[in-house]
Amino acid sequence: MTITEKLRKEGMEKGKLEERERFIEFIIKNLSKRFGNQLTEELKDKIRKADEKTIDYLGDNLLEITIEELKGVLK
């Protein structure tokens, strides 16, 4: 692998990570608007640490999920 290819690959990986982080913060922002103080810092931290499958689920169900379901998904 050439230096250029390696740098390109590293840049793409960094971009994907930044995109994921922005998506997670989007989810947290919108859940905070819905649930207010019920969305505790502990829940926010669990969202930030969640795996990709869980993040996708939260994104897909952002408008319908209840606080109880959210807590269950993040156990």
C-alpha positions in Angstrom: 0.0 0.0 0.0 1.4 3.4 -0.9 1.6 6.3 1.4 -1.2 8.1 -0.6 -3.5 5.0 -0.3 -2.8 4.7 3.4 -3.5 8.4 4.0 -6.7 8.2 1.9 -7.9 5.2 3.9 -7.1 6.9 7.2 -9.0 10.0 6.0 -12.0 7.9 5.1 -12.0 6.1 8.4 -11.8 9.4 10.3 -14.6 10.8 8.2 -16.8 7.8 9.0 -16.1 8.2 12.7 -16.9 11.9 12.7 -20.1 11.2 10.8 -21.1 8.6 13.4 -20.4 11.0 16.2 -22.5 13.7 14.6 -25.4 11.3 14.1 -25.2 10.2 17.8 -25.3 13.9 18.9 -28.3 14.4 16.6 -30.1 11.6 18.3 -29.2 12.9 21.7 -30.3 16.4 20.9 -33.7 15.2 19.5 -34.3 12.8 22.4 -33.4 15.6 24.8 -36.1 17.8 23.2 -38.7 15.0 23.6 -37.8 13.8 27.1 -36.2 16.8 28.8 -34.8 15.9 32.2 -35.8 12.3 31.8 -32.9 11.9 29.4 -30.2 11.8 32.0 -26.5 12.2 31.5 -26.2 8.5 32.2 -28.5 7.7 29.3 -26.7 10.1 27.1 -23.4 8.4 27.9 -24.9 5.0 27.1 -26.1 6.3 23.8 -22.6 7.6 23.0 -21.1 4.2 23.9 -23.8 2.1 22.1 -22.9 -0.2 19.2 -23.7 0.6 15.6 -26.8 -1.7 15.6 -28.3 0.2 18.6 -27.5 3.6 17.1 -29.2 2.6 13.9 -32.3 1.4 15.9 -32.5 4.6 17.8 -32.2 6.6 14.6 -34.9 4.6 12.9 -37.3 4.9 15.9 -36.4 8.4 17.0 -40.0 9.7 16.7 -41.8 6.7 18.3 -39.5 5.4 21.0 -40.6 5.9 24.6 -38.3 6.6 27.5 -39.0 3.2 28.9 -38.1 1.5 25.6 -35.0 3.7 25.3 -33.9 2.5 28.8 -34.5 -1.1 27.8 -32.5 -0.8 24.6 -29.6 0.8 26.4 -29.3 -1.9 29.2 
